[in-house]
Amino acid sequence: MDLVSESLGPLERVDGRWVLGDARRPGRARVEFRPDGLHAIARDSAAEVVPWSRIMLGFRITLGGRYPNRGAYTQMGVLGGLPGPFKGRGGGYLHMTVRHPYEDQQLFFDRHPRWYRTKDILVLQSALTRLVEDGEVHRLGDADWTARMIAHLSTFDGRATTGALRRMVAEAVEAAGPPSTGPGPS
């Protein structure tokens, strides 16, 4: 696969595993998509696991801070993608609501030194949320299935309207086919 289909916004494939955040530089925080759930690896290598079965109500990605005033970026989130002294600095959060116990949760990841297109973040959020809504979020733990879905999503070149995103995600999920690891969690 080419680089375009190996990443989408802050999500990229590293050593056969899909990772949200910069996992190529040592000591960086990231969120790994594994068969048993999300593994949030902190800068100090401490890990927190969120099983797929706990995730509900979709995802939101923010860059630069936990709660930007508007949109997906704070000022640092924008500066971290531009050339200059702030390039590659800062991070982002994957926001979700989990059950048992019910709570809002944010998983931190360090950003890459490259710019993330807002459209890519919207496409990624839409895909992740659709999988949660369909009860299929566990598919993200199948690296090959996720690669097929991301390859299709990375071709999106239209306007990022709600309807266009829904259609694109539906096409990508269908194009990815069944997961190669069998049925999801019971």
DAQUI-V502923 format. One record per helix or strand. SS is the DSSP state (hx for helix, st for strand). FROM is the first residue (numbers start at 1). LEN is the number of residues. If there is no record, write none. Layout:
BEGIN
SS;FROM;LEN, SS;FROM;LEN
END
This chain:
BEGIN
hx;4;3, st;7;2, st;11;4, st;17;4, st;30;5, st;37;5, st;47;5, hx;52;3, st;55;9, st;73;1, hx;75;5, st;91;8, st;103;8, hx;118;16, hx;137;5, hx;143;11, hx;162;15
END
